[in-house]
Amino acid sequence: AERLRVKPGELLFCLQRLRFADAKPLAIEFSQINFKGCEKLLEEDLEQNSLYRLLE
């Protein structure tokens, strides 16, 4: 909780993505964001949209 700057017990939005380069798996990306204020992310198509653009 301290590293994420949230209070213990607060909800997080957790996203795991497999990144590709030249159509080959390259990396697994883990994102953890304070859920408060990001509820709309549940309605987004995160396979087609950039998480970082949606958070702007």
Secondary structure, DSSP 8 states (H G I E B T S, - for coil): -TTTT--TT--EEEEEEEEEETTEEEEEEEEEEESTT-GGGGGS-TTTS-HHHHH-
